[in-house]
């Protein structure tokens, strides 16, 4: 439920549709994952 609320809030702030907000968020997380070395379990 919290994630859904966050997506709706983000979409409203950006002035975009919820589906577009989801796609944008997934793209950003994908880029972040790649930048951090594509490791599922990072060494702390």
OpenMM code with the backbone's topology and positions (N, CA, C; nanometers):
from openmm import Vec3, app, unit

residues = "UNK UNK UNK UNK UNK UNK UNK UNK UNK UNK UNK UNK UNK UNK UNK UNK UNK UNK UNK UNK UNK UNK UNK UNK UNK UNK UNK UNK UNK UNK UNK UNK UNK UNK UNK UNK UNK UNK UNK UNK UNK UNK UNK UNK".split()
positions = [
    Vec3(0.0807, -0.1193, 0.0000),
    Vec3(0.0000, 0.0000, 0.0000),
    Vec3(0.0858, 0.1268, 0.0000),
    Vec3(0.1916, 0.1254, 0.0782),
    Vec3(0.2788, 0.2427, 0.0874),
    Vec3(0.3431, 0.2729, -0.0477),
    Vec3(0.3846, 0.1687, -0.1184),
    Vec3(0.4479, 0.1896, -0.2488),
    Vec3(0.3486, 0.2531, -0.3451),
    Vec3(0.2258, 0.2044, -0.3452),
    Vec3(0.1227, 0.2596, -0.4331),
    Vec3(0.1005, 0.4073, -0.4035),
    Vec3(0.0936, 0.4417, -0.2765),
    Vec3(0.0763, 0.5824, -0.2373),
    Vec3(0.1951, 0.6658, -0.2841),
    Vec3(0.3156, 0.6116, -0.2692),
    Vec3(0.4357, 0.6841, -0.3115),
    Vec3(0.4363, 0.7069, -0.4620),
    Vec3(0.3956, 0.6062, -0.5376),
    Vec3(0.3912, 0.6191, -0.6841),
    Vec3(0.2894, 0.7246, -0.7239),
    Vec3(0.1738, 0.7208, -0.6636),
    Vec3(0.0704, 0.8197, -0.6958),
    Vec3(0.1167, 0.9611, -0.6626),
    Vec3(0.1820, 0.9760, -0.5473),
    Vec3(0.2322, 1.1069, -0.5065),
    Vec3(0.3394, 1.1554, -0.6037),
    Vec3(0.4331, 1.0672, -0.6388),
    Vec3(0.5403, 1.1025, -0.7323),
    Vec3(0.4816, 1.1426, -0.8678),
    Vec3(0.3847, 1.0651, -0.9161),
    Vec3(0.3226, 1.0943, -1.0454),
    Vec3(0.2550, 1.2310, -1.0425),
    Vec3(0.1853, 1.2600, -0.9336),
    Vec3(0.1180, 1.3899, -0.9219),
    Vec3(0.2191, 1.5040, -0.9186),
    Vec3(0.3288, 1.4849, -0.8454),
    Vec3(0.4312, 1.5884, -0.8365),
    Vec3(0.4975, 1.6135, -0.9713),
    Vec3(0.5163, 1.5065, -1.0489),
    Vec3(0.5824, 1.5183, -1.1789),
    Vec3(0.4853, 1.5556, -1.2905),
    Vec3(0.3548, 1.5468, -1.2629),
    Vec3(0.2539, 1.5775, -1.3633),
    Vec3(0.2467, 1.4717, -1.4717),
    Vec3(0.2698, 1.3454, -1.4326),
    Vec3(0.2669, 1.2356, -1.5284),
    Vec3(0.1699, 1.1276, -1.4799),
    Vec3(0.1354, 1.0345, -1.5683),
    Vec3(0.0462, 0.9249, -1.5337),
    Vec3(0.1175, 0.8257, -1.4426),
    Vec3(0.0399, 0.7513, -1.3648),
    Vec3(0.0983, 0.6539, -1.2724),
    Vec3(0.1825, 0.5501, -1.3463),
    Vec3(0.1339, 0.5019, -1.4596),
    Vec3(0.2081, 0.4011, -1.5365),
    Vec3(0.3417, 0.4582, -1.5837),
    Vec3(0.3408, 0.5819, -1.6276),
    Vec3(0.4645, 0.6472, -1.6708),
    Vec3(0.5610, 0.6638, -1.5531),
    Vec3(0.5063, 0.6948, -1.4355),
    Vec3(0.5889, 0.7083, -1.3157),
    Vec3(0.6546, 0.5752, -1.2812),
    Vec3(0.5799, 0.4663, -1.2942),
    Vec3(0.6361, 0.3334, -1.2680),
    Vec3(0.7500, 0.3019, -1.3643),
    Vec3(0.7285, 0.3285, -1.4922),
    Vec3(0.8316, 0.3013, -1.5928),
    Vec3(0.9563, 0.3863, -1.5682),
    Vec3(0.9355, 0.5109, -1.5343),
    Vec3(1.0482, 0.6012, -1.5077),
    Vec3(1.1256, 0.5541, -1.3846),
    Vec3(1.0541, 0.5151, -1.2801),
    Vec3(1.1184, 0.4666, -1.1584),
    Vec3(1.1976, 0.3386, -1.1817),
    Vec3(1.1409, 0.2472, -1.2604),
    Vec3(1.2114, 0.1229, -1.2918),
    Vec3(1.3376, 0.1515, -1.3732),
    Vec3(1.3293, 0.2450, -1.4655),
    Vec3(1.4459, 0.2804, -1.5465),
    Vec3(1.5557, 0.3407, -1.4588),
    Vec3(1.5166, 0.4252, -1.3649),
    Vec3(1.6148, 0.4865, -1.2747),
    Vec3(1.6822, 0.3808, -1.1869),
    Vec3(1.6047, 0.2856, -1.1352),
    Vec3(1.6606, 0.1797, -1.0502),
    Vec3(1.7517, 0.0882, -1.1321),
    Vec3(1.7163, 0.0627, -1.2571),
    Vec3(1.7991, -0.0188, -1.3440),
    Vec3(1.9344, 0.0475, -1.3665),
    Vec3(1.9316, 0.1771, -1.3913),
    Vec3(2.0557, 0.2529, -1.4113),
    Vec3(2.1409, 0.2512, -1.2843),
    Vec3(2.0766, 0.2687, -1.1701),
    Vec3(2.1474, 0.2665, -1.0419),
    Vec3(2.2124, 0.1297, -1.0194),
    Vec3(2.1405, 0.0233, -1.0505),
    Vec3(2.1914, -0.1123, -1.0357),
    Vec3(2.3156, -0.1329, -1.1223),
    Vec3(2.3104, -0.0863, -1.2457),
    Vec3(2.4228, -0.0995, -1.3379),
    Vec3(2.5435, -0.0204, -1.2873),
    Vec3(2.5202, 0.1012, -1.2400),
    Vec3(2.6293, 0.1856, -1.1905),
    Vec3(2.6988, 0.1247, -1.0687),
    Vec3(2.6245, 0.0491, -0.9905),
    Vec3(2.6809, -0.0095, -0.8687),
    Vec3(2.7426, -0.1464, -0.8925),
    Vec3(2.7593, -0.1841, -1.0181),
    Vec3(2.8316, -0.3059, -1.0492),
    Vec3(2.7470, -0.4299, -1.0727),
    Vec3(2.6164, -0.4143, -1.0810),
    Vec3(2.5264, -0.5251, -1.1119),
    Vec3(2.5371, -0.6408, -1.0125),
    Vec3(2.5634, -0.6112, -0.8896),
    Vec3(2.5723, -0.7124, -0.7853),
    Vec3(2.4440, -0.7113, -0.7026),
    Vec3(2.3823, -0.8286, -0.6871),
    Vec3(2.2604, -0.8383, -0.6090),
    Vec3(2.2922, -0.8158, -0.4620),
    Vec3(2.3991, -0.8783, -0.4162),
    Vec3(2.4410, -0.8648, -0.2778),
    Vec3(2.5719, -0.7865, -0.2738),
    Vec3(2.5612, -0.6593, -0.2390),
    Vec3(2.6805, -0.5744, -0.2340),
    Vec3(2.7549, -0.5973, -0.1040),
    Vec3(2.8868, -0.5900, -0.1109),
    Vec3(2.9680, -0.6002, 0.0108),
    Vec3(2.9508, -0.4741, 0.0926),
    Vec3(2.9208, -0.4922, 0.2189),
    Vec3(2.8953, -0.3771, 0.3054),
    Vec3(3.0227, -0.3181, 0.3582),
] * unit.nanometer
topology = app.Topology()
chain = topology.addChain("A")
for resn in residues:
    res = topology.addResidue(resn, chain)
    for name in ("N", "CA", "C"):
        topology.addAtom(name, app.Element.getBySymbol(name[0]), res)
